[in-house]
Amino acid sequence: MLENRLEVSNLSHAFIKSNDEEIRIFQNLNFSVGKAEIVAIVGRSGAGKSTLFNLISGLLKPTAGKISLGAREDGRPGAIAYMLQKDLLLPWRTILDNAVLGIELQRDVTDADRSRARAMLARYGLESVAGAYPHSLSGGMKQRVALCRTLLADPTVVLLDEPFSALDYETRLMLENDVISLTRSEGTSVILVTHDIDEAIAMSNRIVVLGGRPAKIMREEHIVLTVEGSNGARDAVTARGAPEFPRYHKEIWNALRASDVANAAVQPAVNA
Ligand SMILES: Nc1ncnc2c1ncn2[C@@H]1O[C@H](COP(=O)(O)OP(=O)(O)OP(=O)(O)O)[C@@H](O)[C@H]1O
């Protein structure tokens, strides 16, 4: 049985351009995600973060290597849910109907599913808008509906691709907290792609810096923060005030800058 929630082993992937040029995005990439762990992936634009999510979620088939998803505690198979930067709510469906869409794509929606959806919307402060349509909601509310829709599919691993980048700062902190508490209450594992180093440090247990071409792990940093109150459990605000925060920021920033330099020296492989 798989020890981790997700294991990426010797993953290789290349795109072939129209002129037959091969762009090797990954070669023998290895990493894993544990139960209830939040792993942030940061890297310069074009490093391959979205490609990695497309491979993990099965939208793309890797050239070589394996992605293994661990089972649940009760032996049932695990499940991956993918939440994008855009909320992608369907404008002609109510909020409740949008929330159950992930379930509907897998099977018939039952009354029990609708009750669960109502309860989840209530938990995220959306009870009063369950019968409304997306156009009447703010950006933050819509993104919360998208989060509910992702979670109602009962995933063991959630992939978040810059999910909060379009939101104002306060809403962003609220949603970061939603995700942090989700890992605590449900044991859900999260992989977060973000360009925001502060967000990566505040939310995650581990940060992976991807860089170079083919992309490799330039640095892997375990984040341990000392925060006041709540028995030392961090939230999006207290995490940013932790004494270790500036040191982590500097280290990740330096690793990102170094990955740029490393990449500049590497040319794409041609017909290799
Ligand atoms: N279908 C494709 N065909 C050819 N090249 C592709 C394809 N999809 C992505 N690429 C290339 O692969 C590289 C990695 O792209 P990807 O979108 O994964 O990067 P990213 O790290 O997510 O970037 P960003 O931070 O800007 O979203 C880029 O150079 C991109 O141009």
The ligand as a Tripos MOL2 file, in Angstrom:
@<TRIPOS>MOLECULE
LIG
   31    33     1     0     0
SMALL
NO_CHARGES

@<TRIPOS>ATOM
      1 N1          0.7390   21.7950  -25.5130 N.pl3     1 LIG1
      2 C1          1.9620   22.3260  -25.5110 C.ar      1 LIG1
      3 N2          2.7710   22.2270  -26.5810 N.ar      1 LIG1
      4 C2          4.0100   22.7430  -26.5780 C.ar      1 LIG1
      5 N3          4.5620   23.3670  -25.5100 N.ar      1 LIG1
      6 C3          3.8090   23.4970  -24.4100 C.ar      1 LIG1
      7 C4          2.4700   22.9910  -24.3380 C.ar      1 LIG1
      8 N4          1.9700   23.2580  -23.1000 N.ar      1 LIG1
      9 C5          2.9470   23.9160  -22.4420 C.ar      1 LIG1
     10 N5          4.0410   24.0500  -23.2280 N.ar      1 LIG1
     11 C6          5.3190   24.6760  -22.8380 C.3       1 LIG1
     12 O1          5.7770   24.0030  -21.6860 O.3       1 LIG1
     13 C7          6.4190   24.9140  -20.7940 C.3       1 LIG1
     14 C8          5.7780   24.7870  -19.4270 C.3       1 LIG1
     15 O2          4.4620   25.3510  -19.4880 O.3       1 LIG1
     16 P1          3.5320   25.4540  -18.1900 P.3       1 LIG1
     17 O3          2.2750   26.1220  -18.6080 O.co2     1 LIG1
     18 O4          3.4470   24.1240  -17.5500 O.co2     1 LIG1
     19 O5          4.3990   26.4250  -17.2630 O.3       1 LIG1
     20 P2          3.9750   27.1530  -15.8910 P.3       1 LIG1
     21 O6          5.1190   26.9520  -14.9610 O.co2     1 LIG1
     22 O7          2.6470   26.6770  -15.4550 O.co2     1 LIG1
     23 O8          3.8920   28.6650  -16.3610 O.3       1 LIG1
     24 P3          3.0110   29.8790  -15.7370 P.3       1 LIG1
     25 O9          3.6010   30.1240  -14.3770 O.co2     1 LIG1
     26 O10         3.2740   31.0020  -16.6740 O.co2     1 LIG1
     27 O11         1.5870   29.4410  -15.7050 O.co2     1 LIG1
     28 C9          6.2900   26.2920  -21.4310 C.3       1 LIG1
     29 O12         7.5040   26.5880  -22.0840 O.3       1 LIG1
     30 C10         5.1620   26.1320  -22.4150 C.3       1 LIG1
     31 O13         5.3180   26.9980  -23.5000 O.3       1 LIG1
@<TRIPOS>BOND
     1     1     2 1
     2     2     3 ar
     3     2     7 ar
     4     3     4 ar
     5     4     5 ar
     6     5     6 ar
     7     6     7 ar
     8     6    10 ar
     9     7     8 ar
    10     8     9 ar
    11     9    10 ar
    12    10    11 1
    13    11    12 1
    14    11    30 1
    15    12    13 1
    16    13    14 1
    17    13    28 1
    18    14    15 1
    19    15    16 1
    20    16    17 2
    21    16    18 1
    22    16    19 1
    23    19    20 1
    24    20    21 2
    25    20    22 1
    26    20    23 1
    27    23    24 1
    28    24    25 2
    29    24    26 1
    30    24    27 1
    31    28    29 1
    32    28    30 1
    33    30    31 1
@<TRIPOS>SUBSTRUCTURE
     1 LIG1         1 GROUP 0 **** ****
